[in-house]
Amino acid sequence: MNYTAEAPAVWDPAFADADDCLLSSDQCVVRGQHYFVKGLIEIPVIGSDDVFSWGVWVSLSRESFSRAVDLWDTPGREAEKPYFGWLTTDLLVYPATTLNLKTHVHTRPVGERPFVELEPTDHPLAVEQRTGITLDRVREIAAAVLHPRDDEGQ
């Protein structure tokens, strides 16, 4: 019920040894100029108490990223106002790119990943977050993620 991206779309493995780059399980900095946090886009599963989630990366301003880092281990951080950000994970199961969708990143208690709220647009991902998905849709996503189509071999 959860799929996650290991790094933002702009991350290049060649950055791993650079002094001005960082990739951890929760935070990323690229060239000392681009800042990202990992959060969850949660989608209710219709007819159940389950939630499907995408582990995604969101770019934040330098100020918002610095504030989030300063509060990372601070109890009560969930009282922080949401941070504006841009989705930087391309979820290929959607017909339109998910890159650069507008988001609000809601901080949660220490130890929990932030909740990523998408701007309420007509993008299929945003619609699913608002209205939920069926268990059949969860299976469809699982099949697409676990067995991506190989167009070259067909």
N, C-alpha and C positions, 0 to 999 in steps of 0.2 A: 504493500500500500504506500510505498515511498520509493521514489527514484531521485537520485541526486547527481548534480554536476560537480566534478572534482575541482574545476577552476572556471573563472569567467571566460567568456568567448575570446577575449583579447589576450589571454595568457599564452605565452609561448614557452615551452620547456627550456629554451635557451636562456630565459630570464632567471632560472633557478640559482645561478651562481653570481648574479649581478648584485652589487652592494645596494642599489636603489630599488630592488624588487624583493617582494616577500610573498609567499603563498603558504598559509597555514590552513587548518581545517575550517576556520571561521573568518579569516581576514586575508585580504590580498592588497598589495601595493605594486603598481607597475610604474617603473622609471621615476619613482618619487613624485608622480603627478596625477595618478589615477588611483582611486581608493574604492575598495569593494568589501562588502560583508555578505556572509551567507545567511540565508533565511529560508523560510518555508512558505510556499503558496499552498494553502490548505483548501481542499475541495470536499464538501460534504458528499457522502455516498447516500443517495436517495433510498429510503426504506430501511436504513440501518443507523446505528450509532457510530459507524466507522467514518474515518476521514482519510482521504487520499491526499498525499502531499508530494510536491515537487521541491527538492532541495536546490535552490537557485542562488545566483550571485546578483547583487544589486550594486550599482555604482552610487557612491555618495560624494557630496562635496567634501573638500578638505576639512572644513569646519565641522560638518556632521560626523565624519569619520573620526576626527580627533575627539569629539565629545563622546561618541560611542565607545572608543577605546579607553578613555578616561574612566568611564562608568562600568567597564566590562565586568569587573568583579565586585561591584558595589551593590549591596542589598538595597532594594527599593528602586532600582534602575527602571523598573517597568512603569514608573510614574512619568518617565520622560515623554515629551511630545514626540509623535512619529517624525521620522526623517524622510524627506523627499528623496527619491532615487530613480534610476533608470535600470530596467531589467537587462542584465548582460549575460543571460543564458538563452541559447536558441533551442527551444524544445521542438524537435523535428516532427513530432506526431501531429502538429497543427499545420493546416494548409498555408497560413500566413506566418511570417517570422514573428517570434516573440521578442526579438532584440529591440531594445529601446522603448518598451512599453513603460508608461509612467506608473510609479509605485509609491506607496507610503510604507516605511519599515517601522513596525511597532516592536519596541523592545519588550522582552519578557523577563521574568525573574532569572537571576544568575543561574547558569547551567542550561538554560533553554534557548533554542534558536529563535531569532526574531520572526514575527509573523509578517509576511509580505502581502500587503493589500494592493491589488491592481486597481488602476483607475477604471471606473465602470463604463467601459466602451463596448462596442459590438464585436471586439476580437473574441474568437471562440474560447480562449483561455479565461478571459475576464468573465464571459457569460457563464462558463462552467463554475468559476469561483462563486458567482452570485447565486446560481440556480441549482448547483449540485450535478452529480453524474450518477448513472446507473452502474450496477455491478458489471453489466456487459461492457460498458465503456471502460471500466477499470481493466477488464480482461483484454480489451482491444489495445489499450495503452501498453499493457504488459507485453503483449505479443509484438507490438511495434518497437518497443525498447529492447526487448531481449532478442528479437530476430529482425533486425533492420533489412529492408529490401535491398537486394544487390542488383541494381539496374544494369550494371555492366555484364553480368552473367546471364542475362535473359535475352 
